[in-house]
Amino acid sequence: MLNAQWCTDMNELSTLATLKCKQQVVRAVRFNVDGSYCLTCGADKKIKLWNPHRQLLLKTYGGHANEVLDAAGSCDSSHIVSCSSDKSVILWDVTTGQPIRRFRGHASSVTCIKYNEESTMAISGSVDNTVCFWDMNSRRQEPVQILKEAKDTISSIAITDHEILTCSVDCHVRLYDIRLGKMISDYIGHIITFGSLTHDGQCYVLSCNDNTVKLFDKDSGEILNTFSGHECKDYMLENTVNEKDSHVISGSASGDIVYWDLISSTVTQKLVHTRNKPVVSLSHHPLDSSLLSACEDEIKLWGELIYWDCLVELTRAD
């Protein structure tokens, strides 16, 4: 019988799998809701669905007329919503691989997309400075609502059950409270390339183009910590927070993936994806320490080797 405690005590992460995606350049990698599968968005205008744990390509989705910049899986993993430089948002059926609906409300490239908690709504951000809400359950082709407060490109969106966090190249982060119908805008002083929320919902983490990642209290807007030790250059780098809210993680233009202790801001681990090639996209497993990173045309799955061996043994036993 396997000792569960022994299987989860390892902290050092290693490469568990490397997948050559054959998509020219991977623009984004995203775990699905339970971490069983992942999506890769490519410069080849396609989305690919993978089982990264078994290194299996499951499905390819083609229908965009330009690079796919972001995608998200629904809460029941039956649908995918994607966005592209072709200014469109597409809703896909996971099983058939066919597009169900195509939304054309943005005036420029659509940079980011997220589902709400129930996957009844998709929220997209664009180079046209707007955030659009799309009803997934109706036949309506126009956005249900458009947020127009940003003065430059929307670089990322993060969502809770009642809040939407938008980051923009205009150096502002905006927090919309849907229940109260109010918006709070904070000027950060640097271009924000990506924003994420901690799992407890109390803080947000912003990647800025001044080679820092910043942690803010969501309610007060107070800066709590600054993390440095990576290179941003001109890349739109992403960040993420691990499943325990104990570490902040970022890619780097140098090819590194940097882990910082959330409280002390010290670097606790550096993983090397590929030397001197930018790690532009990250996705952390929702339940364990696994991490996906994207660099050029490949993704890597990182995790604890002993934990990985335990999973393999359990799979064989089943």
C-alpha positions in Angstrom: 0.0 0.0 0.0 1.3 3.5 -0.9 2.0 6.0 1.8 0.0 9.1 0.8 2.0 11.4 3.1 5.2 10.2 1.6 3.9 10.9 -1.9 3.1 14.5 -1.2 6.0 15.8 0.8 8.3 16.5 -2.1 8.8 20.1 -2.9 11.3 20.0 -5.8 9.7 20.0 -9.1 11.0 18.2 -12.2 9.9 17.9 -15.8 7.3 15.1 -16.0 6.5 15.5 -19.7 7.4 17.6 -22.8 5.0 17.9 -25.6 5.9 19.2 -29.0 2.7 20.9 -30.1 3.4 21.6 -33.8 1.5 24.9 -33.6 4.3 27.2 -34.7 4.2 29.1 -31.4 2.0 28.3 -28.4 0.3 31.5 -27.3 -1.4 30.1 -24.2 -1.7 26.9 -22.2 -4.6 26.3 -19.9 -5.5 23.4 -17.6 -9.2 22.4 -17.6 -11.3 22.8 -14.4 -10.1 19.6 -12.7 -6.6 19.5 -14.2 -7.1 16.3 -16.1 -6.6 17.9 -19.5 -5.2 21.1 -21.0 -5.6 23.4 -24.0 -2.9 24.9 -26.2 -3.6 28.0 -28.3 -1.4 28.3 -31.4 -0.1 30.7 -34.0 -1.3 28.1 -36.5 -4.9 29.2 -35.9 -5.8 26.0 -34.0 -6.6 24.9 -30.5 -5.4 21.5 -29.3 -6.8 19.4 -26.4 -4.3 17.2 -24.6 -4.0 14.8 -21.8 -0.6 16.1 -20.6 -0.2 13.4 -18.0 -0.3 10.7 -20.7 1.3 12.9 -23.4 -1.8 12.3 -25.6 -3.2 14.7 -28.2 -7.0 14.2 -28.0 -8.5 16.7 -30.4 -7.7 19.6 -32.7 -10.1 22.5 -33.2 -9.8 24.6 -36.4 -12.0 27.5 -37.4 -10.2 30.8 -36.5 -8.8 32.8 -39.4 -5.8 34.0 -37.4 -3.7 33.2 -34.3 -5.6 31.8 -31.3 -4.6 33.9 -28.3 -6.5 32.3 -25.4 -9.1 29.6 -24.6 -11.0 28.3 -21.6 -12.9 25.1 -20.8 -16.4 25.1 -19.4 -17.1 23.9 -15.8 -18.3 20.5 -17.1 -15.6 20.3 -19.7 -18.2 19.9 -22.5 -17.4 23.2 -24.2 -14.4 25.4 -25.1 -14.5 29.1 -25.7 -11.6 30.7 -27.6 -10.5 34.1 -28.9 -8.2 35.1 -31.7 -6.4 37.9 -33.6 -9.2 37.5 -36.2 -11.4 39.6 -33.8 -13.8 36.7 -33.1 -14.8 34.5 -30.1 -15.8 30.9 -30.9 -17.8 28.4 -28.7 -16.8 24.8 -29.5 -18.3 21.4 -28.8 -15.5 19.4 -27.1 -16.6 16.0 -28.4 -17.4 16.8 -32.0 -14.7 19.4 -32.4 -17.2 21.6 -34.3 -17.8 25.3 -33.7 -21.3 25.9 -32.2 -21.4 29.7 -32.4 -19.1 32.5 -33.5 -19.2 36.0 -31.9 -18.0 39.1 -33.7 -18.4 42.2 -31.5 -14.8 43.3 -31.0 -13.1 45.8 -33.4 -9.7 44.3 -33.0 -7.7 41.3 -31.8 -9.3 39.5 -28.8 -6.4 38.9 -26.3 -8.0 37.0 -23.4 -11.2 35.1 -22.5 -12.7 33.5 -19.4 -15.8 31.7 -18.4 -17.8 32.7 -15.4 -18.2 30.2 -12.6 -21.3 28.5 -14.1 -20.0 28.8 -17.7 -23.2 30.6 -18.7 -21.2 33.7 -19.7 -17.9 34.2 -21.5 -16.0 37.5 -20.9 -13.4 38.6 -23.4 -10.9 41.5 -23.5 -9.5 43.1 -26.7 -6.9 45.4 -28.2 -10.0 47.7 -28.8 -9.8 48.6 -25.1 -13.2 46.9 -24.3 -14.4 43.9 -22.2 -17.4 42.1 -23.7 -19.9 39.7 -22.0 -21.3 36.9 -24.2 -24.3 34.8 -23.3 -23.5 31.2 -23.9 -27.1 29.9 -23.6 -28.9 32.2 -25.9 -28.8 32.8 -29.7 -27.8 36.4 -29.1 -24.9 37.4 -31.3 -24.2 40.8 -29.7 -22.5 41.2 -26.3 -24.8 41.4 -23.3 -22.6 44.1 -21.8 -19.5 46.1 -22.8 -17.1 47.6 -20.3 -15.3 50.7 -21.9 -13.3 52.2 -19.0 -9.9 51.1 -20.3 -7.8 53.5 -22.4 -5.6 50.8 -24.0 -5.4 47.1 -24.7 -7.0 44.7 -22.2 -4.1 42.3 -21.4 -5.9 39.8 -19.1 -9.1 39.0 -17.2 -9.6 37.2 -13.9 -13.0 36.2 -12.5 -14.6 35.2 -9.1 -18.2 34.4 -8.5 -19.1 38.1 -8.4 -16.0 40.1 -9.4 -14.1 40.7 -12.6 -10.5 41.9 -12.5 -9.2 43.5 -15.8 -5.7 44.5 -16.5 -4.7 47.0 -19.2 -1.7 48.4 -21.0 -2.9 51.8 -19.8 -1.2 50.8 -16.4 -4.6 50.5 -14.6 -6.1 47.4 -12.9 -9.9 47.6 -12.6 -12.1 45.6 -10.2 -15.7 45.3 -11.1 -18.2 44.1 -8.5 -21.2 42.8 -10.3 -23.4 42.5 -7.2 -22.9 46.1 -6.2 -22.6 47.5 -9.7 -19.4 49.4 -8.9 -15.9 49.6 -10.3 -12.6 50.4 -8.5 -9.6 51.5 -10.7 -6.0 51.6 -9.4 -3.1 53.2 -11.3 -0.1 50.9 -11.0 2.5 53.0 -12.8 3.6 50.3 -15.2 2.1 48.3 -18.1 0.4 45.3 -16.6 0.9 42.2 -18.7 -1.2 39.8 -16.7 -3.3 39.6 -13.5 -4.4 36.6 -11.4 -6.3 36.2 -8.1 -5.2 34.1 -5.1 -7.5 31.2 -4.3 -8.8 32.7 -1.1 -10.0 35.7 -3.2 -8.2 38.3 -0.9 -5.4 39.4 -3.2 -4.5 39.9 -6.8 -1.1 39.4 -8.4 0.0 41.6 -11.3 2.9 41.1 -13.7 4.4 44.4 -14.8 6.8 45.3 -17.5 9.3 46.7 -15.0 10.6 43.2 -14.3 8.4 42.8 -11.2 5.4 40.9 -10.0 3.3 42.7 -7.4 0.9 41.4 -4.8 -2.0 43.7 -3.8 -4.8 43.5 -1.2 -7.9 43.3 -3.2 -10.2 45.3 -0.9 -7.8 48.1 0.1 -5.6 48.2 -3.0 -2.6 48.3 -0.8 0.6 46.7 -2.2 1.7 43.8 0.0 4.8 42.5 -1.7 7.0 42.9 -4.8 8.7 40.0 -6.4 11.8 40.3 -8.7 14.4 38.1 -10.2 13.0 37.4 -13.6 13.3 39.3 -17.0 10.2 40.7 -18.7 11.7 42.6 -21.7 8.9 43.3 -24.2 7.0 40.0 -23.5 3.5 39.7 -22.1 4.5 37.3 -19.4 1.9 35.5 -17.2 1.9 34.7 -13.5 0.0 32.2 -11.4 -0.4 31.2 -7.8 0.1 27.6 -6.6 -2.8 25.6 -5.2 -1.9 26.4 -1.5 -1.6 30.2 -2.1 2.0 29.9 -0.7 4.0 30.7 -3.8 3.8 33.2 -6.7 5.1 31.9 -10.0 6.1 33.7 -13.2 7.7 32.9 -16.5 10.8 34.8 -17.7 12.3 36.0 -21.0 15.4 34.1 -19.9 13.6 30.8 -20.2 13.2 30.4 -16.4 10.1 29.7 -14.3 10.5 31.5 -11.0 8.8 30.5 -7.7 8.7 33.1 -4.9 7.5 32.6 -1.3 4.3 34.7 -1.2 5.1 36.1 2.3 8.8 36.6 2.3 9.2 37.3 -1.5 12.4 35.2 -1.6 13.0 33.0 -4.6 12.5 29.4 -3.5 12.9 27.6 -6.9 13.9 28.3 -10.5 13.0 25.8 -13.2 14.6 26.1 -16.7 12.2 25.4 -19.5 14.6 26.5 -22.4 17.6 28.7 -22.0 17.2 32.3 -23.4 13.7 31.6 -24.8 10.7 33.3 -23.2 8.2 31.3 -21.1 5.1 33.3 -22.0 2.3 31.2 -20.5 1.7 29.3 -17.3 -1.2 27.3 -15.9 -1.2 25.8 -12.4 -3.1 22.6 -11.6 -6.1 23.5 -9.4 -5.6 20.7 -6.9 -1.9 19.7 -6.7 1.6 21.1 -7.4 1.7 20.4 -11.1 2.4 23.3 -13.5 2.2 23.7 -17.2 4.6 26.1 -19.0 4.7 27.2 -22.7 7.8 28.2 -24.6 7.8 28.6 -28.3 6.3 25.4 -29.8 6.4 23.2 -26.8 4.8 22.8 -23.4 6.2 21.1 -20.3 4.4 19.5 -17.4 6.2 20.0 -14.1 5.6 18.2 -10.9 7.0 16.1 -8.0 8.6 13.0 -9.2 7.7 10.8 -6.2 4.1 12.0 -6.4 4.2 11.3 -10.2 5.5 7.7 -9.5 2.7 7.2 -7.0 0.1 8.3 -9.6 1.5 5.9 -12.1 1.4 3.0 -9.6 -2.1 3.8 -8.7 -3.1 3.9 -12.3 -1.6 0.5 -12.9 -3.3 -0.9 -9.8 -6.7 0.3 -11.2 
